[in-house]
């Protein structure tokens, strides 16, 4: 079974490379790693530094930072 021309051209970008990643809608915020560090709050930076000092990683780090930022 062969694909039609329309199906073949839909999977290739104009330059002949792989398909481009879908554009991010403006309503979806960027992940923290893609944001400008200057936009992060002082509290967020402080909590991240505390998590670093404790050597927390993964879920423990995420939980600690959430509790730290919420003031718990």
LINWO-V412656 format. One record per helix or strand. SS is the DSSP state (h for helix, s for strand). FROM is the first residue (numbers start at 0). LEN is the number of residues. If there is no record, write none. Layout:
<<SS;FROM;LEN> <SS;FROM;LEN>>
This chain:
<<h;4;6> <h;31;3> <h;36;3> <h;41;13> <h;57;13>>
